[in-house]
């Protein structure tokens, strides 16, 4: 069976920061962000998960990840976060 890819967004609980990434193991990746084992997000921990979507192919997940990292995508993620 092929891996499912999860595109996700996490929001820092302390600072105004949203990180978008993609993984095949969301639970493990989220744990890595919150324990400071991901260099890019270490300074912003702890996080809450604000958004996920799945894709069956890596290239499709990559397209979605790029969209959510774009200006329009980030704006939508801010709205999602602010309405939680």
Secondary structure, 3 states (H helix, E strand, C coil): CCCCEEEEEEEECCCCCEEEEEECCHHHHHHHHHCCCCCCCHHHCCEEEEEEEEECCHHHHHHHHHHHHCHHHHHHHHHHHHCC
